Amino acid sequence: MAFTPLHDRVLVRRVQSDEKTKGGLIIPDSAKEKPSEGEVVACGEGARKDSGELIAMAVKAGDRILFGKWSGTEVTIDGEELLIMKESDIMGKMS
């Protein structure tokens, strides 16, 4: 993939949600919500302070993250639907 986010932006791939409930019921596509969990694909270099000093990113490629339901902008790159969001839209990392 030939895309690198700029500044404090992050490129995220959504993690697919379960097809069934814990009770075994199959969830139809029309009833599914878009997941708010994803994997970081690429990161920018980070934001800059007023003095020009670089603020390092708290996430890196490969991290699993949680983000807000309405976070980011949906884009299609190489036929894959991804999200571009600011690092501040990320709520946390999962381990």
N, C-alpha and C positions, 0 to 999 in steps of 0.2 A: 504494500500500500504506500503510495507516494503522497501522504498528507501528514503535515505536522502542524498542530495547533500553535497559535502565537500567544505570548504573554502568559496569563494565568488560566488559560482555557484547557479543557480536557476532552478527549475523544473517548466515548463510552459505548460499549456493546451491551445491550440489555440481556439479562439472563432470562431464559424462558421459564415461565411459571408452570406449575404442575397441571397435568391434564385431568387429574381426578382429585376429589376431596379426600380427606382422611377416612371418611365413611365408605369410599369406593364409588361415589357418583361421578360420572363423566361431565366435565364442564364444557358446554358448547362455546365456540369462538365468540359468539355474540354476547355472552355473559362474562367473558374474561376482561379483567382490567389489565392495563399495561403494567408490567412489573416496575417497581422502583428500586430494583437491585441490578447492578451491572458490573462489568469488568472494564477496567481502564485499558484502552488500546494504545493511546499515545498522550503525552503531556507537552505543554509548552515549557519554556525555560523558567517561568515564574513572573510575578509582578515586580515592579520597581518602586522603591520609595522616592519621595521628592528629591532626595539627594542623589538618586541614580543607582543606589545600592540594590542589588538583586535580592528578592525575597524568595527563598527556595520553595519548591512545591512540596506539599505534605503527602502527596500520592505519587505513585509511579506506575508504569505499564505493568499489567498483570494483577494489580490490586483489585479485590472485590469491594464494592462500595454500595452505600445506600444514598439515594437522592430523593428530592421532593417530587411529588406526583406531576407537577407542571414545570419541572426544571428542564432546561436545555432547549436546543433547537434540533429538530429531526432533519437529518441529511442522508442522502444515499451516495455511498462511495463504493465503487467497484461492484455495484449491484447489491450491496448490503446496507440495511437501514441501521444508522448509528445516531448518537446524540453528541452534540457539542455543547458543553456547559462551562461556566466559570467554576473555578475551584471552590468558591464560597457557596455554591449550590449543593455541594456534597455534604451530607450530614455526618458521615463517618465511614471508617474502614471496617471490614469484617475479617476475622482471622479464622 
